[in-house]
Amino acid sequence: MPALTTGSTAAPTNPLDLMEQVIAGHGWTFDRCTPTEMAAEAPARWCDYGLFFSWSAELGTILFTCAFDLRVSPDMRVALYELIGLANEQVWVGHFSVDTEDGVLLFRHALLLRGTENATDIFEDMIDIALTECERFYPALRFFLTGGLSAADALASAMLDCHGEA
């Protein structure tokens, strides 16, 4: 029970109906798996990302995951957690993780939507932030997984801050 309540709370509607419009507006393919789950594919610079949205009316929350096209073998996961930890220190919204079942790299975020009337801008921002962070850290993850670099070296190699003009 909330400590502070307002006079009225909007009845929870399924925000995936609105998410369909957002995804369609980008021209991306999507599939409404169930009334509470939706999958989409977002093309980007480094790979196509698998987007997954899950709605919980009980919690008033939408869980969003953005899956990379990279899988991590079980023997590499412990070392990868260091890189994920370093990357997560630089992320303000959401976090990176590894799916323990199949080793897929993910960016995850949950949104509390109770009382939110129109979430279009919120959904646009959530997707934009996720794709931006995935694109930003993709090279570091790739350097680590295929280039044999340590977590710190992979991150340093991918996170070049350019100064001045070329």
Beta strands, then each sheet from edge to edge (+ up, - down):
strand 1: 30-34
strand 2: 37-43
strand 3: 48-56
strand 4: 61-71
strand 5: 95-98
strand 6: 104-112
sheet 1: 1+ 2- 3+ 4- 6+ 5-
end
